[in-house]
Amino acid sequence: MRWAGVIDRVTRAVGGPKGRSAAEPVRHRRWLVAAAVVALLIQMAVAMVTTAVEQTPTIDEPVYVGTAVDSLHHHRVRYNPEHPPLGKLIIATGVAFAHPRLDARFTGDQTALGRQVLYASGNDPWRLMLSARLPMIALTLLFGLVVFAFARDLTGPVGGAVALALYAFSPDVIAHGSLATLDVPAAGFLLTSVWLLWRPRPHLPLAGAALGAALATKMSMLAAVPVLLLLAVLSVWYARRAHHRSPRGRLRSLGIGVAAAVGVALIAVAVVWAVYVLVDPRPRWTSTGHVPAVHGLRGLAVDRLPLPEAYRDGMRVQFGFEYDTWRGFLLGRRYLGSLWYYLPVALLVKTPLGMLALWFAGAVTMLAVPRLRHAAPYVLVPAAVLLLAALDGARNLGVRYAIFLPMFLAVAAAAPMAVRRRWAYGATLALVLFVAVSSLRTYPYYLPYSNEAFGGPSRTHLRLHDSNVDWGQDLGRLADRLRERYRGERIWLVYKGSGVPSAYGIRASDPRRIPPEEVRGLLVVSDSSVAQATGRLAALIDGSEPIDEVGHSITIYRR
């Protein structure tokens, strides 16, 4: 008997009689699915931990780690107001085990704080960064279980395993889930809230708490709040369908749904307040940086939000970022400002081809199959709204701004398993294997991943920059390469990142500070700096020969 036929029979048995012939294959399949879930999560854990061990701090991480250490020492909300405290509290649960030191007399800004904690306070930067990253890795794995449970509830255990496989092999989720940053936890909390709303018996208080956790991690999740409140109304409406036989019953269901949405909103607001109070039991807020004034409808909305003043000041800072003009790089072209199509193109480059195919097939299936259609507002609409909000952003700096897509669309990608056709099972399995192979081939360089159609990770720097490829993560690997192959040579370094090269044994000078004819030896340039090179740096690169690369994010030239 062919494997597809076996799966088809077992799938039908799930909804069939509970006799002996049906129960035994179902029990057997449960063991297989459980083994697959464990194997996928172990694979993902190994990928993230080994990546976390090898990578030096990315651009954003020192600020978050420094803020976490400051909150441990002083129990206050002072630094990095543009992001709420929950993500940094999670980082602090790991950092606390490293017993970090911080000079009580420090008075600098958040960037200086990160460097002070990592490199000027006697702490071990390698140990401190790993301690900060481990809680995020554990949280990313837990969100994998949410992806599995959501897809299992929608399509069955095999569909859940398919969704988890796409999540566990996603290079972007692995890359950013292994960092002490906020993108993955914010998206994961939001997905958890949606799943809790979608369940046949919606867990509204828990959904409100998860929504509050998302808002207390990253402010960009505010764009999804109206959608989730409407979904709360919809969940109550579905749960009370038996009462819809009369107009009065339908009206009552609508009223209960609105009340439930209000309850969800109040719980979410309470969670945000609780997080700030947990950091500082005596609510104190004094900004250490400039907080821009925000006018018009945005200013009115910020002023009226029932959230802590520190949160609202953080929103003002975020809006200030949106008013700035940022330098972008896409498909080899430098530009100022933002392009509305940046994220779609970047996702096309950085998403495995099999995953793109399954995302599309899953979305179409979810809309086409009647018994799955009711789940589409939960899976597709929040992702679409967040993507539209991200497209409107001024910062074309990476697909991490759309990291919610690999999570939500992994659930959607399980939908073809509900078709219960041999060709659907076979095609889905083939595409999942394609994704797995593509992901494993890029190990351990997940951050600069691009799919085979765009040449793989070694070519990503030709098309994208910043957190898509070079976020400062390979300073340690560069130090090892220079010791192994280029010991004793003169090093000229243009590094884009938050790490301190000398802390890793790199003795280098900035080639932009002396006449070009005096630059002799090795010219080492971060690929993000190569992408944006103009003037003297561009001339130096043009007059040099590339001889080596490190981590697909740093190029070594000889002059």
Secondary structure, 3 states (H helix, E strand, C coil): CCHHHHHHHHHHHHCCCCCHHHHHHHHHHHHHHHHHHHHHHHHHHHHHHHHHHHCCCCCCHHHHHHHHHHHHHHCCCCCCCCCCCHHHHHHHHHHHHHCCCCCCCCCCCHHHHHHHHHHCCCCCHHHHHHHHHHHHHHHHHHHHHHHHHHHHHHHCHHHHHHHHHHHHCCHHHHHHHCCCCCHHHHHHHHHHHHHHHHCCCCCHHHHHHHHHHHHCCCHHHHHHHHHHHHHHHHHHHHHCHHHCCCHHHHHHHHHHHHHHHHHHHHHHHHHHHHHHHHHCCCCCCCCCCCCCCCCHHHHHHHHHCCCCHHHHHHHHHHHHHHHCCCEEEECCEEEECCCCCHHHHHHHHHCCHHHHHHHHHHHHHHHHCHHHHCCHHHHHHHHHHHHHHHHCCCCCCCHHHHCHHHHHHHHHCCHHHHCCCHHHHHHHHHHHHHHHHHHHHHCCCCCCCCCHHHCCHHHHHHCCCHHHCCCCCCHHHHHHHHHHHCCCCCEEEECCCCCCHHHHCCCCECHHHCCHHHCCCEEEEEHHHHHCCCHHHHHHHHCCEEEEEECCCEEEEEC
